[in-house]
Amino acid sequence: MAEDGRTHDELVAGPAHRLVRIELDEANAPRRTAEAEHERAIAIYDILEDNSFSLVGGEGEQLGGPFHLYLRAEGRHIRFDIRDSGDTELAQFYMALGPLRRVMRDYFQVCDTYYEAIRTKSPSQIQAIDMGRRALHNEGAEILRGRLDGKVATDEMTSRRLFTLICVLQTK
């Protein structure tokens, strides 16, 4: 919470504090399943419809946008390339995936189970699996938000969708 009583989500809200373009550099990405491709499309659409995203300056101040974000998987890292609306580079950094590996592995397994359950299980079984999937998604988004702290400020829903996109870049 800020000194003036505003929450983190209130601090990053505003028309200038948002992503208006997202691209995944998929040159090194493995070929994805239809489900993963669907998740990618939904996550990008949802982020562009409603997000809160800003760069954090050296003194902790939030720098306004709007922003373009380019994500690329490079080995065990994700490269964040953040640009202004004129496509001028504002920041570029690498985030190690190590802290996200366990939750991503578990998330992939539960997603596979979920997609299989949709075809063969009862609605109550599907709901139980989906609750587990959502819990892992929330955990991954929270870890991501912590990893971005000091570089980028996002709200909860934006970090959830960014977690989805990072998972998509890792999905086979």
C-alpha positions in Angstrom: 0.0 0.0 0.0 1.3 3.5 -0.8 1.8 6.3 1.7 -1.4 7.9 0.5 -3.4 4.7 1.1 -3.8 3.6 -2.5 -3.4 -0.1 -3.2 -0.9 -1.5 -5.7 -3.6 -2.1 -8.3 -4.9 1.5 -7.8 -1.3 2.9 -8.3 -0.9 1.2 -11.7 -4.3 2.0 -13.0 -4.8 4.7 -15.6 -5.1 5.2 -19.3 -1.3 5.8 -19.8 -0.4 2.7 -17.7 -1.3 0.0 -20.1 -0.2 -2.3 -22.8 -1.6 -1.5 -26.3 0.4 -4.1 -28.2 1.8 -7.5 -27.3 3.9 -9.8 -29.6 5.5 -13.1 -28.8 8.7 -13.7 -30.6 8.2 -17.3 -31.6 11.3 -18.0 -33.7 12.5 -20.4 -31.0 9.2 -21.5 -29.7 8.2 -25.2 -30.1 5.1 -26.1 -32.2 2.1 -25.8 -29.9 -1.1 -27.7 -29.4 -4.4 -26.2 -30.5 -5.2 -25.7 -26.8 -2.0 -23.7 -26.2 -2.6 -21.6 -29.3 -6.2 -20.9 -28.1 -4.8 -19.9 -24.6 -2.3 -17.5 -26.3 -5.0 -15.8 -28.4 -7.3 -15.4 -25.4 -4.6 -14.1 -23.1 -3.4 -11.5 -25.7 -7.0 -10.4 -26.4 -7.8 -10.1 -22.7 -4.7 -8.2 -21.9 -5.3 -5.7 -24.6 -8.9 -5.3 -23.6 -8.1 -4.6 -19.9 -4.7 -4.3 -18.3 -2.6 -2.2 -16.0 1.1 -2.1 -16.8 3.8 0.5 -16.2 7.6 0.7 -16.0 9.1 1.4 -12.6 11.9 4.0 -12.7 15.1 4.1 -10.7 13.5 6.0 -7.8 10.5 3.6 -7.8 8.2 6.0 -9.7 5.9 4.6 -12.4 6.6 5.7 -15.9 3.5 6.0 -18.1 2.9 4.5 -21.5 1.1 3.3 -23.4 3.5 0.4 -24.0 4.3 -2.3 -26.5 5.6 -5.5 -25.1 7.6 -8.1 -26.9 8.3 -11.4 -25.1 10.8 -14.0 -26.2 12.0 -17.3 -24.7 15.8 -17.4 -24.7 17.0 -20.6 -23.0 16.0 -20.5 -19.4 15.0 -16.8 -19.5 12.2 -14.7 -20.9 13.3 -11.4 -22.6 11.0 -8.5 -21.9 11.4 -5.8 -24.5 9.2 -2.8 -23.6 8.7 0.0 -26.1 6.6 3.2 -26.3 3.7 3.6 -28.7 6.2 4.8 -31.4 8.1 1.5 -31.0 11.2 3.2 -29.4 12.9 0.9 -26.9 12.3 2.0 -23.3 13.6 -1.1 -21.4 14.8 -4.6 -22.0 15.6 -7.2 -19.4 15.8 -10.9 -18.9 13.9 -12.8 -16.3 15.1 -16.2 -15.2 12.4 -18.9 -15.3 13.9 -20.9 -12.4 11.6 -19.6 -9.8 8.6 -20.4 -12.0 9.7 -23.8 -13.2 7.9 -25.9 -10.5 4.6 -24.1 -10.8 4.8 -24.1 -14.6 5.5 -27.9 -14.6 2.5 -28.5 -12.3 0.4 -26.1 -14.3 1.1 -27.9 -17.6 0.3 -31.3 -16.0 -3.0 -30.0 -14.6 -3.9 -28.3 -17.9 -3.3 -31.6 -19.7 -5.6 -33.3 -17.2 -8.2 -30.6 -17.6 -8.3 -30.8 -21.4 -8.6 -34.6 -21.2 -11.3 -34.3 -18.5 -13.4 -32.0 -20.7 -13.8 -35.0 -23.1 -14.4 -37.7 -20.6 -15.3 -36.6 -17.0 -18.4 -35.3 -15.3 -19.0 -31.6 -14.7 -18.1 -31.9 -11.0 -14.8 -33.6 -11.8 -14.0 -31.0 -14.4 -14.8 -28.3 -11.9 -12.5 -29.8 -9.3 -9.6 -30.0 -11.8 -10.3 -26.4 -12.9 -10.1 -25.2 -9.3 -6.6 -26.7 -9.0 -5.6 -25.2 -12.4 -6.8 -21.8 -11.3 -4.9 -22.1 -8.0 -1.7 -22.9 -9.8 -2.3 -20.1 -12.2 -2.7 -17.6 -9.3 0.5 -18.9 -7.7 2.4 -18.5 -11.0 1.0 -15.0 -11.5 2.0 -14.0 -7.9 5.6 -15.3 -8.4 5.8 -13.5 -11.7 4.6 -10.3 -10.1 7.3 -10.6 -7.5 10.0 -11.3 -10.1 8.9 -8.2 -12.0 8.9 -6.0 -8.9 11.2 -3.0 -9.3 11.0 -3.2 -13.1 7.3 -3.4 -14.1 4.2 -2.9 -12.1 1.0 -4.8 -13.1 -2.3 -5.6 -11.6 -3.4 -9.1 -10.6 -5.3 -9.9 -13.9 -2.5 -8.6 -16.1 0.1 -10.7 -14.3 -2.2 -13.8 -14.7 -2.4 -13.2 -18.4 1.4 -12.6 -18.7 1.9 -15.8 -16.8 -0.2 -17.5 -19.4 1.9 -16.0 -22.3 5.1 -17.1 -20.6 3.7 -20.6 -20.3 2.7 -20.5 -23.9 6.2 -19.7 -24.9 7.4 -22.8 -23.0 4.6 -25.1 -24.2 5.3 -27.9 -26.7 
